[in-house]
Amino acid sequence: MFGESAQLDIRHLERITPTAFLVRMLANLKLIYLQQRNVPKALDAINRILLINPQAVSEWRDRGLIYYQQGRLAEAYYDLQRYLYEHPEAGDAFEIRRVLEQIERVQGDL
């Protein structure tokens, strides 16, 4: 009815903590806001996720990339550096390093 059917896994029935539940809800909201191109609300969701769970490494990357797109280069640089520090072998590490190099070039021109 709504596309491909999902496979039920026993892990889907495991209990989660209230904190994990809240992080999941905020992550879902973030995706909805990004699909709607509502960047301020997506950033709000990311900020809340990071308040609850600063170890949510992908959120540092996502926020850094949003900051980069907004021209908030110092903030982007900090978040992307933190992402790579926490996850140096990430699958997207090469691309993130290229973004960091671009920020360094622009900031050097200022």
Secondary structure, DSSP 8 states (H G I E B T S, - for coil): --SS-----GGGGS---HHHHHHHHHHHHHHHHHHTT-HHHHHHHHHHHHHH-TT-HHHHHHHHHHHHHHT-HHHHHHHHHHHHHH-TT-TTHHHHHHHHHHHHHHHHH-
